[in-house]
Amino acid sequence: SSPKWLTYCVQALISILCCVVFLLLDFLDAVLCIIYRFLLDGRIEGDEASPCCSCMRKNTFREMGFLHFGRKREDSKRKHGRGAGGAGSVNRWSDWGCESCLSWVNDGSDYNKLHFVEKEPLLATYENFRENPPENVIFLHGFLSSSSFWTRTVFPYFSGKVNQNSFHLVAHSMGCLIALTLAAKYPKCVKSITLTAPPYTSCEGNDACLNALSMLAGKKFWSPLSFGYSYMSWYEHLGPTVCLVYCRNHRIWESILKFIARKRHLHFLTIDLTRHTHHSAWSTMHNVICGGEKFVDSYLMILTKAGVRINVIQGDKDKAVPMECCSKLNLKAPNAEISIIPNANHGTVLFGRKKEFACSLEHIWESCC
């Protein structure tokens, strides 16, 4: 029929455009690799080389040997002791370079430290703590986010009246992989673990990283959100270009967005996004999400044997982490309690139901007594 024929034509057109667009991006990324390696990394960043030309991701021009001479130069630098660890930690040109934002790593202490935020319930008082010991819960945010993801959403709705001294984990998106790692290391200490939109791909072996990247951020031309994931995940030199223009000048862009939106304050997610460096975003994406996937199955086995309560909350309209991830996790951990939220996506699974989410967490914690 004509509608079916038209559908096939549209799909074929999108496939052709996808191939052309990503072939062009492969070429641009290869060219920028040379530019950044020879012109920028050495002159602006000194001897500190940026993470370059990872062989995990497929690039048509890299496979053709387009960048072989660049690798030889990098090998030569390493032989002469000018590798990434030779000159100490410096701010990369692709980072935002904002003094106020970097104050917590430029105060003279160790650069490689964890930024930790501790919060107490709003209703907590000394008398309450004497009668009811505080709840011990670790909240882990997801990719391109911050502690504001929890402190500005569900925290105001906690009662702070749960009478138990236990250890719980609550995580969203990428934070779910970190939560599983922590829980598997201390299974006897964890009472419950709540995973919201966990990016579980059930990938094992040497190709686990590439399979996870293809599933969660595959090269897709449509929709715009999927294209954005692909662009920032597969291209390690085009990504810094965006960060150089956008993240490095985040205060200017925030002012422009405030003027356009006619608002005095922007949503905290917008601010978190602009203040991420390319280096931190790239490392968390590939080291945590892609690199950690091959260990998740063993973590789930440990938690299942230890009898740790696993709760999974997933929106049925989630495009970032598809429902397939939730189904695979349920097969690996059959005792996990799955809650599917109708008409909820990767963000509204929490933002659209803050109070309900907080109440469900407190109910889980109370039932673990």
C-alpha positions as CSV (number, residue, x, y, z in Angstrom):
1,S,0.0,0.0,0.0
2,S,1.0,3.6,-0.4
3,P,1.5,4.4,3.4
4,K,3.7,1.3,3.8
5,W,5.7,2.2,0.7
6,L,6.1,5.7,2.0
7,T,7.3,4.4,5.4
8,Y,10.0,2.4,3.8
9,C,11.2,5.4,1.8
10,V,11.4,7.6,4.9
11,Q,13.3,4.9,6.8
12,A,15.7,4.4,3.8
13,L,16.2,8.2,3.6
14,I,17.0,8.4,7.3
15,S,19.4,5.5,7.0
16,I,21.3,7.2,4.1
17,L,21.4,10.5,5.9
18,C,22.7,8.7,9.1
19,C,25.5,7.1,7.2
20,V,26.5,10.4,5.5
21,V,26.3,12.5,8.7
22,F,28.4,10.0,10.8
23,L,30.9,9.5,8.0
24,L,31.4,13.3,7.9
25,L,31.7,13.3,11.7
26,D,34.3,10.5,11.6
27,F,36.4,12.6,9.2
28,L,36.0,15.8,11.3
29,D,37.0,14.0,14.4
30,A,40.0,12.5,12.8
31,V,41.1,16.0,11.5
32,L,40.5,17.5,15.0
33,C,42.6,14.8,16.5
34,I,45.6,16.0,14.5
35,I,44.9,19.7,15.2
36,Y,44.5,19.1,19.0
37,R,47.5,16.8,19.3
38,F,50.0,19.0,17.4
39,L,48.7,22.6,17.9
40,L,46.6,22.7,21.1
41,D,47.7,19.9,23.5
42,G,51.3,20.9,23.4
43,R,51.1,24.7,23.3
44,I,48.2,25.3,25.6
45,E,48.2,22.3,27.9
46,G,52.0,21.8,28.1
47,D,52.9,18.1,28.2
48,E,49.6,17.1,29.6
49,A,48.0,15.0,26.7
50,S,44.3,14.7,26.5
51,P,42.7,11.2,26.2
52,C,43.0,10.7,22.5
53,C,42.3,8.1,19.8
54,S,40.7,5.4,22.0
55,C,40.6,2.2,19.9
56,M,37.3,1.1,21.5
57,R,35.2,3.2,19.2
58,K,35.1,2.6,15.5
59,N,36.1,5.4,13.2
60,T,36.2,4.8,9.5
61,F,39.3,7.0,8.9
62,R,41.1,5.7,12.0
63,E,40.7,2.1,10.7
64,M,42.1,3.3,7.3
65,G,45.3,4.3,9.0
66,F,44.6,8.0,8.8
67,L,46.0,8.6,12.3
68,H,48.9,6.2,12.5
69,F,51.5,8.9,12.4
70,G,49.8,10.7,15.3
71,R,50.1,7.5,17.4
72,K,53.8,7.3,16.6
73,R,54.2,10.9,17.9
74,E,52.3,10.0,21.1
75,D,54.5,6.9,21.6
76,S,57.6,9.0,21.1
77,K,56.4,11.5,23.8
78,R,55.8,8.6,26.2
79,K,59.3,7.2,25.6
80,H,60.8,10.6,26.6
81,G,58.8,10.7,29.8
82,R,56.3,13.3,28.7
83,G,53.2,11.2,29.1
84,A,50.0,12.1,30.9
85,G,51.4,11.6,34.3
86,G,54.7,13.4,33.8
87,A,53.7,17.0,34.3
88,G,51.2,16.7,37.1
89,S,47.5,17.6,36.9
90,V,46.6,20.8,35.0
91,N,43.4,22.2,33.7
92,R,42.8,21.2,30.1
93,W,42.0,23.8,27.4
94,S,38.7,21.9,26.8
95,D,37.6,22.4,30.5
96,W,35.6,25.4,31.5
97,G,38.4,27.1,33.4
98,C,36.0,29.0,35.7
99,E,37.9,30.0,38.8
100,S,34.8,29.9,41.1
101,C,33.7,26.5,39.8
102,L,37.2,25.0,40.1
103,S,37.8,26.5,43.6
104,W,37.2,23.1,45.3
105,V,40.1,21.5,43.3
106,N,42.4,24.6,43.3
107,D,42.6,25.1,47.0
108,G,46.1,23.5,47.3
109,S,44.9,20.1,48.3
110,D,44.9,16.8,46.3
111,Y,43.3,17.2,42.9
112,N,42.0,13.6,42.8
113,K,39.5,13.9,45.7
114,L,35.9,13.1,45.9
115,H,33.3,15.9,46.1
116,F,30.9,14.8,48.8
117,V,27.7,16.5,50.0
118,E,26.2,15.6,53.3
119,K,22.6,16.5,54.1
120,E,20.2,16.0,57.0
121,P,16.4,15.8,56.9
122,L,14.8,19.3,57.1
123,L,12.8,18.2,60.2
124,A,15.9,16.8,61.9
125,T,16.7,18.1,65.4
126,Y,18.8,17.0,68.3
127,E,15.8,15.7,70.1
128,N,14.6,13.7,67.1
129,F,18.0,12.1,66.8
130,R,18.0,11.0,70.4
131,E,14.6,9.3,70.0
132,N,15.0,8.1,66.4
133,P,18.5,7.4,65.1
134,P,19.1,9.0,61.6
135,E,18.8,6.9,58.5
136,N,22.0,6.2,56.7
137,V,21.4,6.5,52.9
138,I,23.8,7.2,50.1
139,F,22.3,8.9,47.0
140,L,24.2,8.7,43.7
141,H,23.3,10.9,40.8
142,G,23.5,10.1,37.1
143,F,25.5,11.2,34.1
144,L,26.0,15.0,33.6
145,S,24.2,15.8,36.9
146,S,25.2,16.7,40.5
147,S,24.0,16.3,44.1
148,S,21.3,18.8,43.2
149,F,19.5,16.0,41.4
150,W,18.5,14.6,44.8
151,T,18.7,17.6,47.2
152,R,16.4,19.8,45.1
153,T,13.8,17.0,44.4
154,V,13.0,14.3,46.9
155,F,15.0,15.6,50.0
156,P,12.4,18.2,51.0
157,Y,9.7,15.4,51.2
158,F,11.6,13.1,53.6
159,S,10.1,13.0,57.1
160,G,13.3,11.9,58.8
161,K,11.3,9.7,61.3
162,V,12.5,6.2,60.2
163,N,13.7,4.4,63.3
164,Q,16.6,2.2,62.2
165,N,20.3,2.4,61.8
166,S,21.0,0.7,58.4
167,F,22.7,1.3,55.1
168,H,20.7,1.9,52.0
169,L,21.6,3.0,48.4
170,V,19.5,5.1,46.0
171,A,20.8,5.8,42.5
172,H,19.7,7.1,39.2
173,S,21.0,6.3,35.7
174,M,24.8,6.0,35.7
175,G,24.8,6.1,39.5
176,C,23.1,2.7,39.5
177,L,26.3,1.1,38.3
178,I,28.3,2.7,41.0
179,A,25.7,1.7,43.6
180,L,25.9,-1.9,42.4
181,T,29.6,-1.9,42.7
182,L,29.5,-0.5,46.3
183,A,26.7,-2.9,47.3
184,A,28.6,-5.9,45.9
185,K,31.7,-4.9,47.9
186,Y,29.7,-4.6,51.2
187,P,26.7,-7.0,50.7
188,K,26.3,-7.6,54.5
189,C,26.1,-3.9,55.2
190,V,23.5,-3.0,52.6
191,K,19.8,-3.4,53.5
192,S,18.3,-2.2,50.3
193,I,19.3,-0.8,46.9
194,T,16.9,1.3,44.8
195,L,17.9,1.6,41.1
196,T,16.1,4.3,39.0
197,A,16.4,3.8,35.3
198,P,19.5,1.5,35.5
199,P,21.5,1.4,32.2
200,Y,22.0,-2.4,32.4
201,T,22.9,-4.1,29.1
202,S,24.0,-7.6,30.2
203,C,27.2,-7.3,28.2
204,E,30.2,-9.5,29.0
205,G,33.6,-10.3,27.5
206,N,36.0,-8.1,25.5
207,D,33.3,-6.4,23.5
208,A,31.2,-5.4,26.6
209,C,32.3,-1.8,26.4
210,L,31.5,-1.4,22.7
211,N,28.2,-3.2,23.0
212,A,27.1,-1.0,25.9
213,L,28.0,2.1,24.1
214,S,26.2,1.0,21.0
215,M,23.0,0.1,23.0
216,L,22.9,3.2,25.2
217,A,24.3,5.8,22.7
218,G,24.2,4.2,19.3
219,K,24.9,6.2,16.2
220,K,21.4,7.5,15.5
221,F,20.5,10.6,13.4
222,W,17.0,10.8,14.8
223,S,15.7,11.9,17.3
224,P,17.8,15.1,18.3
225,L,18.3,13.7,21.8
226,S,19.7,10.4,20.4
227,F,21.9,12.3,18.0
228,G,23.2,14.4,20.9
229,Y,24.1,11.2,22.9
230,S,25.9,9.8,19.8
231,Y,27.8,13.0,19.1
232,M,29.1,13.4,22.6
233,S,29.8,9.7,23.3
234,W,31.6,8.6,20.1
235,Y,33.7,11.6,19.2
236,E,36.4,12.4,21.6
237,H,37.6,15.5,19.7
238,L,34.3,17.0,18.6
239,G,33.1,16.8,22.2
240,P,35.8,19.1,23.5
241,T,34.9,21.6,20.7
242,V,31.4,21.9,22.1
243,C,32.8,22.2,25.6
244,L,35.3,24.9,24.5
245,V,32.5,27.0,23.2
246,Y,29.7,26.2,25.6
247,C,31.0,24.8,29.0
248,R,34.0,26.9,29.2
249,N,31.9,30.0,28.9
250,H,28.9,28.7,30.9
251,R,28.3,32.0,32.7
252,I,27.8,33.9,29.4
253,W,25.5,31.2,28.1
254,E,23.5,31.1,31.4
255,S,23.0,34.9,31.1
256,I,21.8,34.5,27.5
257,L,19.4,31.7,28.5
258,K,18.0,33.8,31.3
259,F,17.4,36.7,29.0
260,I,15.7,34.5,26.4
261,A,13.6,32.7,29.0
262,R,12.9,35.9,30.9
263,K,13.8,34.1,34.2
264,R,16.1,35.1,37.0
265,H,17.0,31.5,37.8
266,L,17.6,28.6,35.5
267,H,16.7,25.0,36.2
268,F,19.5,23.2,38.1
269,L,19.8,20.6,35.4
270,T,20.7,23.3,32.9
271,I,23.4,24.7,35.2
272,D,24.8,21.2,36.0
273,L,25.1,20.5,32.2
274,T,26.9,23.7,31.4
275,R,29.4,23.2,34.3
276,H,30.6,19.7,33.3
277,T,34.0,19.5,31.7
278,H,34.6,17.4,28.7
279,H,37.2,15.4,30.6
280,S,34.9,14.5,33.5
281,A,31.9,13.8,31.2
282,W,34.0,11.6,28.9
283,S,35.7,9.7,31.7
284,T,32.4,8.9,33.5
285,M,30.7,7.9,30.3
286,H,33.4,5.5,29.2
287,N,34.9,4.3,32.5
288,V,31.7,3.9,34.5
289,I,28.9,3.2,32.0
290,C,30.9,1.4,29.3
291,G,33.8,0.0,31.3
292,G,31.7,-1.1,34.3
293,E,29.0,-3.0,32.4
294,K,31.1,-6.2,32.1
295,F,31.1,-6.5,36.0
296,V,27.4,-5.9,36.6
297,D,26.3,-9.5,36.2
298,S,28.8,-10.7,38.9
299,Y,27.6,-7.9,41.2
300,L,24.0,-8.9,40.8
301,M,24.8,-12.5,41.6
302,I,26.6,-11.5,44.8
303,L,23.6,-9.3,45.9
304,T,21.1,-12.0,45.0
305,K,23.0,-14.6,47.1
306,A,23.3,-12.2,50.0
307,G,19.5,-11.5,49.9
308,V,19.9,-7.8,49.5
309,R,16.6,-6.2,48.5
310,I,16.8,-4.8,45.0
311,N,14.2,-2.3,43.8
312,V,14.0,-1.1,40.2
313,I,12.0,2.0,39.1
314,Q,11.7,2.5,35.4
315,G,9.6,4.8,33.2
316,D,7.9,3.2,30.2
317,K,8.7,6.2,28.0
318,D,12.4,6.3,28.8
319,K,14.4,6.8,25.6
320,A,17.9,7.1,27.2
321,V,17.6,3.8,29.0
322,P,15.1,1.6,27.2
323,M,12.7,-0.9,28.9
324,E,14.9,-3.6,27.5
325,C,17.5,-2.8,30.2
326,C,15.0,-3.4,32.9
327,S,13.8,-6.7,31.4
328,K,17.4,-8.0,31.2
329,L,18.1,-7.0,34.8
330,N,15.0,-8.8,36.0
331,L,16.2,-12.0,34.3
332,K,19.6,-11.8,36.0
333,A,18.1,-10.8,39.4
334,P,14.6,-12.5,39.5
335,N,14.0,-11.4,43.1
336,A,14.3,-7.7,42.2
337,E,11.1,-5.7,42.6
338,I,10.2,-3.9,39.4
339,S,8.1,-0.8,39.3
340,I,7.1,0.5,35.9
341,I,5.9,4.2,35.9
342,P,3.5,4.9,33.1
343,N,4.2,7.8,30.8
344,A,7.5,8.6,32.5
345,N,10.8,9.2,30.8
346,H,14.4,9.3,32.1
347,G,13.8,12.5,34.1
348,T,10.1,12.6,34.8
349,V,10.3,9.2,36.5
350,L,11.5,11.4,39.4
351,F,10.7,15.0,38.6
352,G,7.0,14.4,37.9
353,R,6.5,12.6,41.2
354,K,8.9,13.9,43.8
355,K,6.6,13.4,46.8
356,E,5.5,9.9,45.7
357,F,9.1,8.9,45.1
358,A,10.2,10.0,48.6
359,C,7.3,8.2,50.2
360,S,8.1,5.0,48.2
361,L,11.7,5.2,49.4
362,E,10.7,5.6,53.0
363,H,8.3,2.6,52.7
364,I,11.1,0.5,51.3
365,W,13.4,1.5,54.2
366,E,10.7,0.8,56.8
367,S,10.0,-2.6,55.4
368,C,13.6,-3.6,55.7
369,C,13.4,-3.3,59.6
